[in-house]
Amino acid sequence: MNGGTFVEVGYYQTKKHGQGAEGDVFLSRKTEDGRIITVLSDGLGSGIKAGVLATLTATMAMKFIAEDIPIRRAADIIMKTLPVCKERRISYATFTIVDIDTEDRVKIIEYDNPPYILIREQTQIEPMKGDITVHRESPRERKRSTGGGTAVLAVPQIRDAVMQYSEFLALPGDRLVFFSDGVTQSGMGTKTKPLGWGNPAVQRYALTMVRDNPDLSARELARRIVKEAEANDAYTSKDDITCGVVYFRMPRKLLVMTGPSVEKERDREMAENFENFPGRRVVCGGTTAQILARELGKTVKVSLKDIDPGMPPASVMDGADLVTEGIITLGKVAEILEGYSGGERYKPNPASRMVELFLDSDQIEFVVGTKINEAHQDPAMPVELEIRRNVVKRIAAILEEKYLKETVVRFI
């Protein structure tokens, strides 16, 4: 946690209609010293070429900031490294860089993306911003021989890059919303929005969403903004559309309990941990569910909701937000988390429901029983490689590295 709050980073994106790849890139990571770095880059145009340039920009920014190069210096290096479009005389990619330290101090550099929105206590705050100018040399005049002598060809000037820099101390409840111009320009050319949705209207929409839903997650707010932009384009997006949200909030906790304990005498301990947990609760595995039901005097019933022929069905038990089968479901959860890129909507089933719980939680505790289930144990493997424990460790690593969650794995 940063400064007593959890920093949730969420995003959602969709590519330009008819394109096979996104031209926007969103990256986030937590450094070894606990800082959180987030970058949104918008490549010029759309498709693969734009995506490559946006990836180059975002990756450079992430690397420079992570290595403690001052954010202003990093932006200067990026601007002097990026190629410039010969026709428009502008850089091939725009960017927004957000650097959050462990005390919730936020530094932001913006270059040609729409200005970010800072929402505090359901009100938009206007942060103080300063300019950073990077001087870039224009190509020299070119000469061409003609029948009457030598003509000097005029070369358009490459404009200096002017970036916006701001910093502030985030407070609990703050939301930072930033997006590519696919959001603000959505609906352009239509009767109702001839000039596009526009930044003021996006700000009003974001504020309305927060006021109507004070606990709205970062990921859900980003999704709603992108979906509204898609609707402005009649669901045939005219550009890549990406929105990122950073939400400073009290942590949301999730308990995942899977596998029977190595000693039957600890069943009661498991049940008490489950019942007293201050957050949402998931049970993975039929045996685990039966143990908890027996110890807590509850019943487990198969659920007919979100039936998927390719997966074991979920069950319902009072006090549990989700009850699923064990190994198969956990394996599918790991697969979804590894491949998720901020825009997919997976078929509703027990695995996708668990993924949603993971993404909407901040601190996730796994309690893993260490009794070997003979049905899942390869005799050729040492006990340490028992499948259930490996799958849980894999999920925990993905949640920490890719989604910046805080995880704890306990074995009993």
N, C-alpha and C positions, 0 to 999 in steps of 0.2 A: 504494500500500500504506500501511497505517496501522501505525506503531510496529513495522515489520519483519514484520508479518503481513498477510495479505489478509483483509478483512472480507467474508465471503460472506453475502448476505441472500437468503433463500428463503422462499416461502410456498406454501400450498395452501388451497383453499377449495371449498366446495360450498354451494349454496343450499338453503333449506327445501323439502322435497318439495311439489310442486304450485305453487311460486312461479316467476314468470318472470324475477326479478332477485334478486341478492344483497342482503341487508340489512346485511352487513358490508363494510367497505372497508379495504384494505391499501395503503398508499403508502410509497414509499421513494425517496430521491434523494441525490445527492452534491452538496454546495455548492461554490462556487468556491474556498473555502479548504480543501477536502478533507474536511470533516465529512460524516458519513453520518447521515441522519435517517430514521427509520422510524416509522410511525404505524399502529396498528390501531384502528379504531373500529367499534362495534357499535350500529346503530340500534335504537331501541325497536320491538319487533315484528319484522315481516319484510316482504319485498317491496319495491316501489318507494319507498314513503314512508320506510321505515327506511333504505333505501339513500341517499336524498337527504340525510337528516339525518346519516348516518354520513359521507357525502362532505363535507358542510359542515364537520363537526367535524375530519375528517382534513386537509382542505385548509387550514383556519385554523391548525391546529397546525403543519403543514409550513411555512406561510408565516411564522408568528411565529418559529419556531425558526431558520429559514434566515436571517432578518433580524436574528439575534443578540439578540432579545428574551429575557431570562433565562427558563429553562424554567419556573420557578415562576410568574413574572409571566404567561407565555403561558397556563399552565393556568388561572390566575385569570381572565384575559380570556375564555377559552373558556367557562368555567363560567357567567360572568355574561352571556354572549351566547346560550348555548343556551336554547331554549324549554323549559318544564317541563310535563309531562303533568298536565292538570287533575284527572284521577281518581287517579293514583298519587302525585302530587306529587314526581316524580323527573324528572331530565333525560331528554331524548329520545335521548341517545346516551352511550355509555361510551367510554373510550379508554385506550390505552397509548402513550406517546410515548417513543421511544428516541433519544438524541442521543450520537453517538460522535465524539470529536475525533481528530486525526491522531496522538495519542499513545496511543490506545486507552482513553482515559478515557470512561467510560459514565455518562450521567445518564438516569434513568428516572422518569417520572411515570405513575401508574396511577390510574384512576378507575373503580371498579365492574366492571372486568374481573377474571377470576380472576388470582391472583398469578402472576408470571412464575417460571420455573425457571432457575436458573443451574447449569450442569453444568461441573465442573472436575475433570480427572483422573478421569473416570468416577465422580464423586461429586457429590451435590447440595450446593451451598453456600447457606447462609442469609444473604443480605445484610442489613445494617442498614437499616431503613426509618424514616422520620419522617413525621408527619402534616402536611398542609397543609389548613387549613380555609378555605373560602370562604363568607362569610355572605351569605345571600340572603333578601331581605325577602319575607314572605308577603303575599298580598292583604289589603286591609283588610276588616273585617267589613261584610257587606251587610245593609241594612235593607229590610223589606218591610211595606207597609201591610196590616193585617188589619181585620176588622170591629170588633175590640175595641181597636185601637190599632196600635202598630208592633212587629213582631217582629224580633229580631236573628238573622240566620242565621249559624251557626257555619261558619267557613271552615277547612278542614284546613291545618295548618301545612306549609310547604315546608321540608323539612329542609336544614340546611347541607350543603354538599358537602365531603366529607372525602377527600382524595387522599393517596396514598402516594408519597413521594419517596425515591429511593435513588441512590447513585453508587458506583462502584468502578473499579479499574484492571483491565481485561481482560488475561488472559495467553494466550499461544499455546495453542490447543486448547480454549479456553472455548467453550461454547455457551449462548446465551440463547434460551429457548423461551417464547413467549407466545401466548395464544389467547383466543377469545371463549367465552362460557359455553355455546355450542352443543357444545363439547367436553366440559366437565365435567358438563353436564346430559344428555348422550346416554345413552340406555337408561333414562331415568327412567320409573318405572311398571312396569318389567318384573320378573319374578320374581327374576332374578339381580342386578338393579341398581335396586331400588325407589326409591332416592334419587338415581339417576344415577351416572355413572362416578366422579365426585368427583375433587378435585384430588390427593389422595394417590395414588390409583390411576394418574392421568395421569402423575404424577412417576415412579412406579415403572416405568411402561411406557416413558417416554422414556429413563430410565437403562438399562433392559434393551436397548433398541435401540442405544444408544451403546456399551455394553459388548460386545454381540455384533458390532457393526460399527464399530470405532474410527474408520474413515475416512468414515463416512456423511456425505453432503453435507447442507447446510442444507435444500435443497429436498426431498430424499428423506425426511429426518426429519419435516418438516412434512407431507408427503404421507401417511406411515405413520400419524401421529397422527390426521389427519382420516379416513383410511380405517377405522381402528379405531373411531373415534366413529360413523361411518356404520354399521359392523357392529353396534354396540350398539343402534342404532335399526332394525335389520333392513333397512338400506339404504333406508329411507324417512325421511329426516332430519326430525326434529321442529322443527328450528331451523336458522338459518344456522350453518355450521361453518367456522371459519377458524383456521389456525395459522401463525405466523411464527417463523422461526428465524434467529438471527445466529450465525455460526460464524467464530471467529478462527483462521485456519489458515495454514500455509505455502502459497503460491500454486500452483495447478495450471495447467500451461501447455499451450497448444494451438497448433499451426502449421497454417495453411491455405495451401496452395500452388496457385495457379491461373493458367493462361496461360503460353505460352512466352515466354522472354526476347526482347528486341528484337534481341539478337545471339546467334547460335548458339554463339559461343565461350563464352558464359556458362552453357551447359547444365551443365557440370561443377560450376560454383559452386552452381547451384541444387541439384544432386544432393547435394553435400556438406553444404549447409545443411539439407537434408531429413534426411539420414542422421544428422547430429550433433545434431539438435534434442533437448533434454532434456525431452520431454513427448510428448503424443499428437499424431498427424499425420493430416491430411486432404488429399487430392488432388482438385481439382475440374477436370475437363476431360480428355477422351481424349488430346489431344495432350500435355498436361502429364504424364499418367501414362506415356505411351510414352517420353517423353524421360527420365524418372526411371528407368524400367525398363531402358532402353538403357544409361544411364550407370552404373547400379548392378548390372547383370547380373541383373535380376529379371524375372519374367513377370507379365503382367496378364491375369486371366481374369474373364469376366462372372459375376456372382453371381446365383443363382436365389433368394436370400433376399429377402423383402419385395417381391416383384414388384408393381408398381402400373401398370395399363394407361395411366394418365395421365402417367407420368413415365418418363424413360430409366432403365434398371436400373443398379444399383451394380456395381462390380467389386471384385476382391480382389487385393492385392499385398502380398507380404511386407514388413513394416516400416510399413505404413500401416494406421491404424485404420479408415479409410473412403476409398473411391475412388468418385467420382461423375462424371456428366456435368457440364458447366460452367454456362452461362448459365441454362438452364431451371431447374436445381436451385437455383442461388443465388437466383434470383428468387423461387422458392417458399419458400426459407428466410427471406428478408426478409419475406414475407407472413405466415408463421407467427409470427415473432418480434414483428411489429407487433401482431398480434391476440391473442397469448397473454395470459391473465388469471389464471393460477395454478390452473386446475382442469381444463382440457381434456386429453384424451388423443387425439393425432392418429393417423391411420391409419399403420401402420408402412410407411415407404418411405425412399428415400435422403435426402430433405429433412428428414423428421422425425428421422431418426437423426443428421443433422448438427446439428439444433437441440438435441437432447439433449446432444451433445458440447459445444456452445457453453455451455449452461446449467450444465453440470457442470465448466466450466473457469473460471479467474479472469483469467489473462493470455493474450490471444489475439493472435497475430502473423499478419498476412496478407502473403504474398509474391506480388506480382501482376506477371506478365509483361506487358510493354508492346508486344509485337508485335501488330499489328492483325490480327484475324481477319476477313477480307473477308465472311464469311457473316453477321457480326453488326454490320457497320458501315454506317450510313446515310450515303451520300455527301453528303447535305445538311448533316450535322453536322460541326462541327470535331472534330479528333482528340481533344481533351480530353474530349469527351463520349462516348467509346467505352464501349459498354454494360458490359463486364465491370468496368471500374474504377469506374463509377458505382454498380453494384450492391454491390460490396465496400465502398465508402465509406458507402453507405446502411446496410448490415448493421453496420459498425463503430459508426456513430452510434447505432443502436438499442441495441446491446449496452452502450454507455457510458451513455446517457441513461436507459434503461428498466431495465437489469439491473445497473448499477453495475460492469460489467467494465472491465478495463484493456486497451486495444487499441493495436496498432501496425500501420501499413500501409506496406509497403516496395515500391517499384516497381523492377523490373530489366529 
